[in-house]
């Protein structure tokens, strides 16, 4: 598995877990990222991140870190076992 694919999957797992724990919808996350962090994000973009199809940009990763109270390393899967 290449590095980019592994990171996309790590972001996907992180989003699914954190959104489920908080009972947060993609619509609500998009709203928070846009209104609270000033990063324009669509609901459909969040769906593509959840499915691991697209890697969010650095500004989106930073906004997620702020919203979820997580480190960027955690979001990107830096501490996960490498296969």
Protein Blocks (a to p, Z undefined) as FASTA:
>chain_A
ZZklmmmmmmmmmmmmmmmmnopafklmmmmmmmmnopacdfklmmmmmnomaccdfklm
mmmmmmnopafklmnopmgccZZ
